[in-house]
Amino acid sequence: MTSTAFEPTPRTTVRRRPQRGVYDWAEVHAILDEAVFCHVGFVVDGQPVVLPTIHARIGDQLYVHGSVASNMLRSLRAGVAVCITVTLLDGLVLARSAFHHSLNYRSAVIFGAARDVTGDELMRALDAVVEHVVPGRTADARPPSPDELKQTTVLAVALDEASAKVRTDPPLDDEADYERPVWAGVLPLHLAPAAPVPDPRLPAGTPVPSYVTAWSRQPSL
Ligand SMILES: Cc1cc2nc3c(=O)[nH]c(=O)nc-3n(C[C@H](O)[C@H](O)[C@H](O)COP(=O)(O)OP(=O)(O)OC[C@H]3O[C@@H](n4cnc5c(N)ncnc54)[C@H](O)[C@@H]3O)c2cc1C
């Protein structure tokens, strides 16, 4: 298999618990693809702002989209530095001591700058955003009209400076605490759908598509 490992930069080097740092594009991409949305951090007039946004990845490009009126997208479009993070919560880690309680997680941090996306790439990116959230949906959803496209900004951030950090361990208690008669372990968590709720205006009998009933965010095991 081709290695996708990369060297961290000074700002992507995980210093706290460095053994949890992962510098591998396959891992970073998998975390980005599983996360439904990301958080976009940037500075406007000296004020740090972090906003949640849907993203989508095609190859080594990460796309975000929104209204042309969006302050966030207008700021990013101007070329300001951006830091994008995603976090997948995999479990609650219950240790014997309060101090050693933790979370199991997979997270990724990306540094870069955004560029404007136009033309065919814009259409591909918008499809990718829909497919990222609900794989299979573009086959059924009406594509954007020219007027809707005029109201939409799409930006891309190249995935070339990133890190992943992953915790998968059981609790790591102090040796003396292992004899305590208290339950310890991991409560695994994952994002799972509940029963679909049809739109009140949906004609009766409209079948629920399989991409809805089978929607899953868990990585293939
Ligand atoms: C899960 C999720 C996914 C989203 N996906 C998208 C997307 O794909 N595209 C998109 O354009 N928008 C998305 N949004 C909305 C997005 O977070 C912003 O609200 C929106 O983009 C407007 O940005 P703005 O810079 O114009 O906000 P402004 O309205 O200019 O922000 C002004 C202030 O409003 C507050 N504010 C803005 N947004 C939020 C927020 N989400 N939560 C709490 N306070 C807020 C903050 O204090 C901010 O400083 C998403 C939100 C969530 C929660």
The ligand as an SDF file (V2000), in Angstrom:
LIG
                    3D

 53 58  0  0  0  0  0  0  0  0999 V2000
  -23.8700   22.1970   12.2040 C   0  0  0  0  0  0  0  0  0  0  0  0
  -23.8830   23.5090   11.4490 C   0  0  0  0  0  0  0  0  0  0  0  0
  -23.5750   23.5190   10.1020 C   0  0  0  0  0  0  0  0  0  0  0  0
  -23.5930   24.7130    9.3920 C   0  0  0  0  0  0  0  0  0  0  0  0
  -23.2680   24.6940    8.0710 N   0  0  0  0  0  0  0  0  0  0  0  0
  -23.2120   25.8530    7.3760 C   0  0  0  0  0  0  0  0  0  0  0  0
  -22.7990   25.8690    6.0170 C   0  0  0  0  0  0  0  0  0  0  0  0
  -22.4830   24.8340    5.4170 O   0  0  0  0  0  0  0  0  0  0  0  0
  -22.7320   27.0520    5.3820 N   0  0  0  0  0  0  0  0  0  0  0  0
  -23.0510   28.2070    6.0220 C   0  0  0  0  0  0  0  0  0  0  0  0
  -22.9630   29.2770    5.3880 O   0  0  0  0  0  0  0  0  0  0  0  0
  -23.4460   28.2330    7.2890 N   0  0  0  0  0  0  0  0  0  0  0  0
  -23.5330   27.0850    7.9910 C   0  0  0  0  0  0  0  0  0  0  0  0
  -23.9170   27.0920    9.3110 N   0  0  0  0  0  0  0  0  0  0  0  0
  -24.2210   28.3770    9.9200 C   0  0  0  0  0  0  0  0  0  0  0  0
  -22.9140   29.0920   10.2710 C   0  0  0  0  0  0  0  0  0  0  0  0
  -22.4360   28.6040   11.5270 O   0  0  0  0  0  0  0  0  0  0  0  0
  -23.0520   30.6210   10.3460 C   0  0  0  0  0  0  0  0  0  0  0  0
  -24.1040   30.9350   11.2510 O   0  0  0  0  0  0  0  0  0  0  0  0
  -23.3860   31.2200    8.9870 C   0  0  0  0  0  0  0  0  0  0  0  0
  -22.4610   30.7840    8.0090 O   0  0  0  0  0  0  0  0  0  0  0  0
  -23.3470   32.7330    9.0250 C   0  0  0  0  0  0  0  0  0  0  0  0
  -22.0110   33.1360    9.1640 O   0  0  0  0  0  0  0  0  0  0  0  0
  -21.6970   34.6860    9.3140 P   0  0  0  0  0  0  0  0  0  0  0  0
  -20.2070   34.8130    9.4620 O   0  0  0  0  0  0  0  0  0  0  0  0
  -22.3560   35.4610    8.2130 O   0  0  0  0  0  0  0  0  0  0  0  0
  -22.4150   34.9660   10.6960 O   0  0  0  0  0  0  0  0  0  0  0  0
  -22.8250   36.3280   11.3500 P   0  0  0  0  0  0  0  0  0  0  0  0
  -24.3030   36.2950   11.5120 O   0  0  0  0  0  0  0  0  0  0  0  0
  -22.2040   37.5180   10.6470 O   0  0  0  0  0  0  0  0  0  0  0  0
  -22.1070   36.1630   12.7650 O   0  0  0  0  0  0  0  0  0  0  0  0
  -22.2210   37.1950   13.7060 C   0  0  0  0  0  0  0  0  0  0  0  0
  -22.2120   36.5780   15.0800 C   0  0  0  0  0  0  0  0  0  0  0  0
  -23.3620   35.7400   15.2010 O   0  0  0  0  0  0  0  0  0  0  0  0
  -23.0540   34.6220   16.0280 C   0  0  0  0  0  0  0  0  0  0  0  0
  -23.1880   33.3700   15.2340 N   0  0  0  0  0  0  0  0  0  0  0  0
  -23.0390   33.1800   13.9020 C   0  0  0  0  0  0  0  0  0  0  0  0
  -23.2080   31.8680   13.5830 N   0  0  0  0  0  0  0  0  0  0  0  0
  -23.4500   31.2310   14.7580 C   0  0  0  0  0  0  0  0  0  0  0  0
  -23.6980   29.8890   15.0850 C   0  0  0  0  0  0  0  0  0  0  0  0
  -23.7070   28.8920   14.1580 N   0  0  0  0  0  0  0  0  0  0  0  0
  -23.9320   29.5820   16.3760 N   0  0  0  0  0  0  0  0  0  0  0  0
  -23.9360   30.5450   17.3260 C   0  0  0  0  0  0  0  0  0  0  0  0
  -23.6990   31.8400   17.0650 N   0  0  0  0  0  0  0  0  0  0  0  0
  -23.4530   32.1860   15.7970 C   0  0  0  0  0  0  0  0  0  0  0  0
  -21.6220   34.7990   16.4670 C   0  0  0  0  0  0  0  0  0  0  0  0
  -21.5890   35.4960   17.6840 O   0  0  0  0  0  0  0  0  0  0  0  0
  -21.0230   35.6470   15.3590 C   0  0  0  0  0  0  0  0  0  0  0  0
  -19.8770   36.3770   15.7560 O   0  0  0  0  0  0  0  0  0  0  0  0
  -23.9190   25.9220   10.0490 C   0  0  0  0  0  0  0  0  0  0  0  0
  -24.2310   25.8910   11.4000 C   0  0  0  0  0  0  0  0  0  0  0  0
  -24.2100   24.7100   12.1000 C   0  0  0  0  0  0  0  0  0  0  0  0
  -24.5280   24.7220   13.5820 C   0  0  0  0  0  0  0  0  0  0  0  0
  1  2  1  0
  2  3  1  0
  2 52  2  0
  3  4  2  0
  4  5  1  0
  4 50  1  0
  5  6  2  0
  6  7  1  0
  6 13  1  0
  7  8  2  0
  7  9  1  0
  9 10  1  0
 10 11  2  0
 10 12  1  0
 12 13  2  0
 13 14  1  0
 14 15  1  0
 14 50  1  0
 15 16  1  0
 16 17  1  0
 16 18  1  0
 18 19  1  0
 18 20  1  0
 20 21  1  0
 20 22  1  0
 22 23  1  0
 23 24  1  0
 24 25  2  0
 24 26  1  0
 24 27  1  0
 27 28  1  0
 28 29  2  0
 28 30  1  0
 28 31  1  0
 31 32  1  0
 32 33  1  0
 33 34  1  0
 33 48  1  0
 34 35  1  0
 35 36  1  0
 35 46  1  0
 36 37  1  0
 36 45  1  0
 37 38  2  0
 38 39  1  0
 39 40  1  0
 39 45  2  0
 40 41  1  0
 40 42  2  0
 42 43  1  0
 43 44  2  0
 44 45  1  0
 46 47  1  0
 46 48  1  0
 48 49  1  0
 50 51  2  0
 51 52  1  0
 52 53  1  0
M  END
$$$$
